[in-house]
Amino acid sequence: MSTNDSTWQDRYSASMMGTFAPPLATLVRGSGCYAWDENGTEYLDFLAGIAVNSLGHAHPDLVDAVTRQVGTLAHISNYFASEPQIELAERLQRLTGAGSAGRVYFCNSGTEANEAAFKLARLNVAGGRRMRILALTDSFHGRTMGSLALTGKAAMRVPFEPMPGGVEHIDATLKALEASIDDTVCAVVLEPIKGEAGVIPLPAGFLRRARELCTEHGVLLIIDEIQTGVGRTGAWFAYQHEGVTPDALTLAKGLGGGLPIGALVTFGAASALFQRGQHGSTFGGNPLVTAAANAVLDTIERDDLVSNAARRGEQLREIIAGLHSPLISGVRGQGLLLGVALREPVAPRLAAAALAAGLIVNAANETTIRLAPPLIIGDAELEQFERRFGQALATL
Ligand SMILES: *Cc1c(COP(=O)(O)O)cnc(C)c1O
């Protein structure tokens, strides 16, 4: 890929903002669950662009939908509507359970979906008495200021203070929630599984009790399913495992299968909070990205990839247990969002060893390897995972 004698690493660091760690490789092509670098080295991709590539790489149905749409009508502004946009909103009403009382707002990323949710929370003011928002310690909701204020990792927030006000971080315990929630709270914001924190599920019963308490106090329950949504956990949305419905849901990552799209879905009365002119986005919900998301959702439904995520997740757990590694203490998560818990803080070294063995996984923190493969994985990919992950473990 070099156009001169410099390495790609040199060119990257001389041109790209220093916000990211040095990249692991340059990837040039992908197909299904595999990607290749410039030297032709093959990688089994069990990260899927961080839970984004639901259908893997270059899925023919996604390629076809995007190709057709970009050659027809890519962008039109929100002064106009398009069929793919309306179709996607209707589909999300159906799949989320929001139904005809629900409404959908489209944006371009996860953090933007949470910004919209933050503004929604501010509209639940009940005459100015509700200024408090409860979020969880160690949570991750994005990098822009509102979403960062919701994010429960102080180290990410501190350099950028002051944050938008009103957010309080509590531990994910019923005791903490019960002690904090009252009629001065406008919203509770939760991840069903804290992905960036190391794939940490909410305690059993937490979501159901949070729903009860929010209803009792007139508080919006806002669930951030940017990482867990769109089939990844073996349900369309993780709250469906618990039989609860939120007042608002945020989506991004897996929804576009690689194209940038985010969404805020409101349920019931929360759908009436935003008034004309109170929020907007130039690119949000354009025909190109909504056509892509429709193709993703179509394919997930047609190929029953939600069930596949549940089944393959179980198999993946069995494979990991079967490796009998003394380094591994257990596996957290649900469906195809799994965190392999390590007894030693060697996750970055293990992820590097996996890469060298032709396997892309991610160190969510020092002691957790995150697995978020495409929802399309089958027996062949699981076999390759077993071989390559086993090989990586053997090098430590
Ligand atoms: C990734 C993520 C975000 C932020 O999404 P971006 O598209 O990177 O802005 C927010 N919340 C959760 C739970 C995420 O996993």
The ligand as an SDF file (V2000), in Angstrom:
LIG
                    3D

 15 15  0  0  0  0  0  0  0  0999 V2000
  -19.7190    1.6490   21.1000 C   0  0  0  0  0  0  0  0  0  0  0  0
  -20.7080    2.0900   22.1030 C   0  0  0  0  0  0  0  0  0  0  0  0
  -21.1540    3.4150   22.1520 C   0  0  0  0  0  0  0  0  0  0  0  0
  -20.5980    4.4980   21.2570 C   0  0  0  0  0  0  0  0  0  0  0  0
  -20.8460    4.2500   19.9210 O   0  0  0  0  0  0  0  0  0  0  0  0
  -20.0190    5.0710   18.8020 P   0  0  0  0  0  0  0  0  0  0  0  0
  -20.6490    4.6430   17.5150 O   0  0  0  0  0  0  0  0  0  0  0  0
  -18.5920    4.6760   18.9330 O   0  0  0  0  0  0  0  0  0  0  0  0
  -20.2240    6.5050   19.0710 O   0  0  0  0  0  0  0  0  0  0  0  0
  -22.1100    3.7400   23.0950 C   0  0  0  0  0  0  0  0  0  0  0  0
  -22.6070    2.8190   23.9370 N   0  0  0  0  0  0  0  0  0  0  0  0
  -22.2060    1.5360   23.9080 C   0  0  0  0  0  0  0  0  0  0  0  0
  -22.8090    0.5520   24.8450 C   0  0  0  0  0  0  0  0  0  0  0  0
  -21.2300    1.1390   22.9970 C   0  0  0  0  0  0  0  0  0  0  0  0
  -20.7990   -0.1360   22.9980 O   0  0  0  0  0  0  0  0  0  0  0  0
  1  2  1  0
  2  3  1  0
  2 14  2  0
  3  4  1  0
  3 10  2  0
  4  5  1  0
  5  6  1  0
  6  7  2  0
  6  8  1  0
  6  9  1  0
 10 11  1  0
 11 12  2  0
 12 13  1  0
 12 14  1  0
 14 15  1  0
M  END
$$$$
